[in-house]
């Protein structure tokens, strides 16, 4: 597992024993070309920007990445667009968190 972030401070402060964090731009084809994609079966984007995820998916496919891609979205509309563009899995953390919170609250006996 390798993480990528555009925040240089986060990259500098990462713990060497944790998952490695690289500084980079998911929309930069030159950066993507230097990732160890030949060993990756998944690319998971936690960036919640449709344009960035679109560019990432396009860049990965242009590089011949044959693995699966999961993207994170804020709205069902963004998810539908990215699914049409080829995302294998659409992650909706706010919707999923709200569902889990509601389940917990409804199951709370107090």
Secondary structure, 3 states (H helix, E strand, C coil): CEEEECCHHHHHHCCCCCCEEEECCCCCHHHHHCCCHHHCCEEEECCCCHHHHHHHHHHHHHCCCCCEEEEECCCHHHHHHHHHCCCCEEECHHHHHHHHHHHHHHHCCC
